Amino acid sequence: MVVWHAAHAAPIYKWVDSAGHVTYSSAPPPAGARALKVDAPPQPSAEEARQAGERARRAQEQAGDLEARRRKQEEKEAEEARLRALQAPPAPVVIETPVYVPQPIYYPPVMRPPRKPHPDRPPTCHEATAETPS
């Protein structure tokens, strides 16, 4: 508090330099600059300081209460989400990379037309049975 009194006791000056910059300082302005003396607000009384401290304490307590309520609500929501996840069916398994599964190859049966007997050769037993009616 001693530092505040020392700073509070020094006069504060305000001036604009040639570049247009506004400067506030407790040191006097350079020669030729038009300066205004800024009046500092009065120092708060002991009662005002006590009331401000009391308001700050109440605000801090209220912030703590709100934080505790928020945490409790988040815990409740997390527990509800966990229970919902347990009741839901499991998610389907998604395979990211394709898996090669060999498929059986289908060869259709070969259908050949019946052989015609060769005129220079005698018929074989298969040809003879095929030609003779039963």
C-alpha positions in Angstrom: 0.0 0.0 0.0 3.0 2.3 0.5 3.8 2.1 -3.2 0.3 3.2 -4.1 0.6 6.2 -1.8 3.9 7.2 -3.4 2.5 6.8 -6.9 -0.8 8.4 -6.0 1.0 11.5 -4.6 2.9 12.2 -7.8 1.1 14.4 -10.4 0.3 12.7 -13.7 0.8 14.7 -16.9 -0.8 14.1 -20.4 0.6 15.6 -23.6 0.7 15.0 -27.3 4.0 15.0 -29.1 4.7 16.2 -32.7 4.0 12.7 -34.2 0.5 12.8 -32.6 1.2 10.2 -29.8 -0.5 10.7 -26.5 1.8 10.2 -23.5 0.9 9.9 -19.8 3.7 10.3 -17.4 4.5 11.3 -13.8 7.7 13.0 -15.2 7.1 16.6 -16.5 6.7 16.9 -20.3 9.6 18.1 -22.4 10.0 21.8 -22.9 7.5 23.4 -25.3 4.9 20.6 -25.0 1.5 21.6 -23.8 0.6 19.3 -20.9 -2.5 18.8 -18.9 -2.4 17.8 -15.3 -4.6 14.7 -14.8 -6.4 14.5 -11.5 -6.3 11.0 -10.0 -9.5 9.6 -8.5 -9.6 9.8 -4.7 -8.3 6.8 -2.7 -11.1 4.4 -1.5 -12.0 4.5 2.2 -11.3 1.6 4.5 -15.0 0.7 4.4 -15.1 0.7 0.6 -12.1 -1.5 0.5 -13.7 -3.9 3.0 -16.9 -4.0 0.9 -15.0 -4.7 -2.3 -13.1 -7.5 -0.6 -16.4 -9.0 0.7 -17.9 -8.8 -2.9 -14.8 -10.5 -4.3 -15.0 -13.3 -1.7 -18.7 -13.9 -2.5 -18.0 -13.9 -6.2 -15.2 -16.5 -5.6 -17.5 -18.7 -3.6 -20.2 -18.4 -6.2 -17.7 -19.4 -8.9 -16.7 -22.4 -6.9 -20.3 -23.5 -6.4 -21.0 -23.1 -10.2 -17.8 -25.1 -11.0 -18.8 -27.9 -8.6 -22.3 -28.0 -10.2 -20.8 -28.1 -13.7 -18.5 -31.0 -12.7 -21.4 -32.9 -11.1 -23.5 -32.4 -14.3 -20.6 -33.6 -16.5 -20.2 -36.7 -14.4 -23.9 -37.5 -14.6 -23.9 -37.0 -18.4 -20.8 -39.2 -18.7 -22.4 -42.0 -16.6 -25.6 -41.8 -18.7 -23.6 -42.0 -21.9 -21.7 -45.0 -20.6 -25.0 -46.8 -19.7 -26.5 -46.0 -23.1 -23.3 -47.4 -24.7 -23.7 -50.6 -22.7 -27.3 -51.1 -23.8 -26.7 -50.4 -27.5 -25.8 -53.3 -29.8 -22.1 -53.4 -30.7 -21.0 -51.5 -33.7 -20.4 -53.6 -36.9 -16.8 -54.5 -37.6 -15.6 -52.6 -40.6 -12.6 -54.0 -42.4 -10.5 -51.1 -43.8 -8.5 -53.2 -46.3 -10.0 -55.6 -48.7 -9.5 -59.3 -47.9 -8.9 -61.7 -50.8 -11.0 -64.8 -50.7 -10.3 -67.2 -53.5 -13.5 -68.3 -55.3 -14.0 -71.8 -56.8 -13.7 -71.8 -60.6 -16.6 -73.2 -62.5 -15.9 -75.1 -65.6 -19.0 -76.0 -67.5 -19.2 -79.5 -68.9 -17.9 -80.0 -72.4 -20.6 -81.3 -74.7 -19.2 -82.9 -77.7 -21.3 -84.0 -80.6 -21.4 -87.7 -81.2 -18.7 -89.1 -83.5 -19.6 -90.2 -87.0 -18.1 -93.5 -88.0 -15.1 -93.3 -90.3 -15.8 -95.0 -93.6 -12.4 -96.8 -93.8 -12.4 -98.2 -90.2 -14.7 -100.8 -88.7 -16.9 -99.4 -85.8 -15.6 -99.7 -82.2 -17.7 -101.3 -79.5 -18.9 -97.9 -78.3 -19.9 -96.9 -81.8 -21.5 -100.2 -82.5 -23.7 -100.0 -79.3 -24.7 -96.4 -80.0 -25.8 -97.3 -83.6 -27.7 -100.5 -82.7 -31.2 -99.8 -81.4 -32.2 -101.7 -78.3 
